[in-house]
Amino acid sequence: MREKVLNKIIERASSIWKTEPSAMSEETVFADMNPKSVHYSQMTTFLEDVFDIEVPYMNFKRCRTFGEAADYIVELLED
């Protein structure tokens, strides 16, 4: 499941930041992408729609890397 979540994060991030998905991985750091609040909002809304869960924006924003974000989403899915 983690791999599927990570792939969805990368899919959405590549769309938001106009970057090739192959240039991103679980080690990709959100801060390196120069994110704005709207980017986090777009990401959480997308993940909510894909996985039919509620993703608390502020908690998601605390994730440093795409991998940490994937772990957080997996935790939400297991609850």
Helices and strands as residue ranges (DSSP letters): H 2-16, G 21-23, G 30-33, H 37-51, H 57-61, H 66-78
